[in-house]
Amino acid sequence: MTALARQDRGQETQASIQPLVELTRNGMAAVNHLILSRMGSEVEMIPEVANHLISSGGKRLRPMLTLASADMFGYQGKGHVNLAMAVEFMHTATLLHDDVVDESDLRRGKSTARMIWGNQASVLVGDFLLGQAFKMMVDVGSLHALGVLAQAAAIIAEGEVMQLAAAKHLTTTEQDYLAVINAKTAALFSAAAEMGPIIANAGEEAREALATYGTNLGLAFQLVDDVLDYGGSADNLGKNTGDDFREGKITLPVILSYARGTEEERRFWREALENNQTDDAALQQALQLIHRHGALDDTIARARQFGEAARGALAPLAANAQKDALVEVIDFCVNRVN
Amino acid sequence: MTALARQDRGQETQASIQPLVELTRNGMAAVNHLILSRMGSEVEMIPEVANHLISSGGKRLRPMLTLASADMFGYQGKGHVNLAMAVEFMHTATLLHDDVVDESDLRRGKSTARMIWGNQASVLVGDFLLGQAFKMMVDVGSLHALGVLAQAAAIIAEGEVMQLAAAKHLTTTEQDYLAVINAKTAALFSAAAEMGPIIANAGEEAREALATYGTNLGLAFQLVDDVLDYGGSADNLGKNTGDDFREGKITLPVILSYARGTEEERRFWREALENNQTDDAALQQALQLIHRHGALDDTIARARQFGEAARGALAPLAANAQKDALVEVIDFCVNRVN
């Protein structure tokens, strides 16, 4: 059954990341091998810290996007494996720095590197991985790919600073917030998906299509993450529920609830997020308000719209297994909340 | 009078950075202009933080090395200006991250960015500048230059992690310490000096000569910095005297004093640097021990040796104004302690 057929049957079928995983299985084995060899250093602490995060069971969606988008256009070399590794290292470096910036104790239910090795090691190992990523890009030798990834690196950092400046400001608008996640999340999804057509010399239309796909997939992915942080639509609170709340992050569910809230509710939000009153009782109240205003459903609706834009970007391209898998990943990302 | 003539007359003449400043004046004006334009962002906090450090009166030695080493081989384009900016951004990014890692309150007598805007902003603005540096290198279009600078970025971070792992360990050997400063300081001096012959296509011998010059100049520079942190050879305590001591940094003056110390002295050093007993009285005692064992003079002697190696690396190259200026900078760096 193709992804499109699955989609047509609506939500009763389970969109899956599995087709993408299978199509990129060999390539990802090569990427993982390369990751292990390039995070090595005589300085022991570096592989320890890097491995903590790299082996922590992330889905590795970004490098899979790079591999599939190269295969999609018949790329035959090894450069996509190298670029996929570079993308994953950039992502890992960002996570290491993010945890320092957000003062996070947990990521994916595990202690963050900074809790084990300290903020210092997290900052420096992130820098090391970023250096290794750029070295790898240089080895690939595509200035075009290098330019896109260097641009993404600057934009990601810019987005993080934007988020830092907006932190605890409930006057952040939906538009402001979309600008933040466009930079801090969507830029790397976009660059990762763009790598394929660039290295396969698939032409400007193909590059533009994959870049647009990646941007919109990244936006949808981040919005769903924001929803999951408040337990998802089904009220099934996960172990990380409320992390964003406790860190005072202003995400779309909060922005919508605040905008739609009474004066008293707004006082609550300011007390909680601007003045750090984020104990469990406050989290329960936040969840009540978020549900009262339908803020999770509406955030998911926004994610679906971006998902549709991602799907539309790929529509003009010739059908093949990679395209089907990339389309199915959109539904997988959006339906994670169910 | 040439630098060589100055050197022959020994220390009674004052070696100066002025010839290098004058030779690179036009180029540095272009570099400064580029720095201002590329540190800009709609995200206000970015230029604020970047400007704090960039305008804080550093000597900009590294970008001057890049400009002079290109002019030295008759380079005619604009790429050296762009690469010099990239080098300075890499350096600034490193300083921003260093201050976070070292928990420094002051740099060059001014509050560090992290004291004003917080660790978070320092980490992220550093990341932004690094991204901008790589974008600029891509614009220049030399994969060779990109490879050298990417390698330097990874090595610098590796050196910082090494230093972090060695922090507060008095068993650090002189050899260990030289490996740290080779990575954290000399690698960027080397890359900066190497940029010129690379972009001027001056050939492998010229590249190797400038790279060796840069490495050894960087080692000498760092050792003299370490000496200055303990007030220099002339007992003239500056306002930053003891910063390394208070941060528990194991630098060469300490390593030599510890190695030459009595058992009682070694207990003092462990108490001070491993257990953070670094008040003013402890600093006074540290200074006494350092002077008793001639550790500053011997560190300066090491710096002079590296300076000689830097001079030797340039010796085979044809004489011109740039070469003279680069040779004079060696003496300038080493003689800063007098």
HADDOCK unambig.tbl for C-alpha pairs under 7 A between the chains (distance, minus, plus):
assign (segid A and resid 43 and name CA) (segid B and resid 158 and name CA) 7.00 0.50 0.50
assign (segid A and resid 43 and name CA) (segid B and resid 162 and name CA) 6.07 0.50 0.50
assign (segid A and resid 101 and name CA) (segid B and resid 120 and name CA) 4.66 0.50 0.50
assign (segid A and resid 120 and name CA) (segid B and resid 101 and name CA) 4.66 0.50 0.50
assign (segid A and resid 121 and name CA) (segid B and resid 161 and name CA) 6.61 0.50 0.50
assign (segid A and resid 124 and name CA) (segid B and resid 157 and name CA) 5.55 0.50 0.50
assign (segid A and resid 124 and name CA) (segid B and resid 160 and name CA) 6.80 0.50 0.50
assign (segid A and resid 124 and name CA) (segid B and resid 161 and name CA) 6.23 0.50 0.50
assign (segid A and resid 125 and name CA) (segid B and resid 157 and name CA) 6.92 0.50 0.50
assign (segid A and resid 127 and name CA) (segid B and resid 157 and name CA) 5.79 0.50 0.50
assign (segid A and resid 128 and name CA) (segid B and resid 154 and name CA) 4.67 0.50 0.50
assign (segid A and resid 128 and name CA) (segid B and resid 157 and name CA) 4.96 0.50 0.50
assign (segid A and resid 128 and name CA) (segid B and resid 158 and name CA) 6.21 0.50 0.50
assign (segid A and resid 131 and name CA) (segid B and resid 150 and name CA) 5.40 0.50 0.50
assign (segid A and resid 131 and name CA) (segid B and resid 151 and name CA) 6.59 0.50 0.50
assign (segid A and resid 131 and name CA) (segid B and resid 153 and name CA) 4.99 0.50 0.50
assign (segid A and resid 131 and name CA) (segid B and resid 154 and name CA) 4.19 0.50 0.50
assign (segid A and resid 132 and name CA) (segid B and resid 154 and name CA) 5.79 0.50 0.50
assign (segid A and resid 134 and name CA) (segid B and resid 150 and name CA) 5.61 0.50 0.50
assign (segid A and resid 135 and name CA) (segid B and resid 147 and name CA) 5.95 0.50 0.50
assign (segid A and resid 135 and name CA) (segid B and resid 150 and name CA) 5.18 0.50 0.50
assign (segid A and resid 135 and name CA) (segid B and resid 151 and name CA) 6.07 0.50 0.50
assign (segid A and resid 138 and name CA) (segid B and resid 143 and name CA) 6.33 0.50 0.50
assign (segid A and resid 138 and name CA) (segid B and resid 146 and name CA) 6.73 0.50 0.50
assign (segid A and resid 138 and name CA) (segid B and resid 147 and name CA) 5.71 0.50 0.50
assign (segid A and resid 141 and name CA) (segid B and resid 143 and name CA) 6.93 0.50 0.50
assign (segid A and resid 143 and name CA) (segid B and resid 138 and name CA) 6.35 0.50 0.50
assign (segid A and resid 143 and name CA) (segid B and resid 141 and name CA) 6.95 0.50 0.50
assign (segid A and resid 146 and name CA) (segid B and resid 138 and name CA) 6.75 0.50 0.50
assign (segid A and resid 147 and name CA) (segid B and resid 135 and name CA) 5.97 0.50 0.50
assign (segid A and resid 147 and name CA) (segid B and resid 138 and name CA) 5.72 0.50 0.50
assign (segid A and resid 150 and name CA) (segid B and resid 131 and name CA) 5.40 0.50 0.50
assign (segid A and resid 150 and name CA) (segid B and resid 134 and name CA) 5.61 0.50 0.50
assign (segid A and resid 150 and name CA) (segid B and resid 135 and name CA) 5.18 0.50 0.50
assign (segid A and resid 151 and name CA) (segid B and resid 131 and name CA) 6.59 0.50 0.50
assign (segid A and resid 151 and name CA) (segid B and resid 135 and name CA) 6.07 0.50 0.50
assign (segid A and resid 153 and name CA) (segid B and resid 131 and name CA) 5.00 0.50 0.50
assign (segid A and resid 154 and name CA) (segid B and resid 128 and name CA) 4.69 0.50 0.50
assign (segid A and resid 154 and name CA) (segid B and resid 131 and name CA) 4.20 0.50 0.50
assign (segid A and resid 154 and name CA) (segid B and resid 132 and name CA) 5.82 0.50 0.50
assign (segid A and resid 157 and name CA) (segid B and resid 124 and name CA) 5.54 0.50 0.50
assign (segid A and resid 157 and name CA) (segid B and resid 125 and name CA) 6.92 0.50 0.50
assign (segid A and resid 157 and name CA) (segid B and resid 127 and name CA) 5.78 0.50 0.50
assign (segid A and resid 157 and name CA) (segid B and resid 128 and name CA) 4.98 0.50 0.50
assign (segid A and resid 158 and name CA) (segid B and resid 43 and name CA) 6.98 0.50 0.50
assign (segid A and resid 158 and name CA) (segid B and resid 128 and name CA) 6.22 0.50 0.50
assign (segid A and resid 160 and name CA) (segid B and resid 124 and name CA) 6.81 0.50 0.50
assign (segid A and resid 161 and name CA) (segid B and resid 121 and name CA) 6.60 0.50 0.50
assign (segid A and resid 161 and name CA) (segid B and resid 124 and name CA) 6.23 0.50 0.50
assign (segid A and resid 162 and name CA) (segid B and resid 43 and name CA) 6.06 0.50 0.50
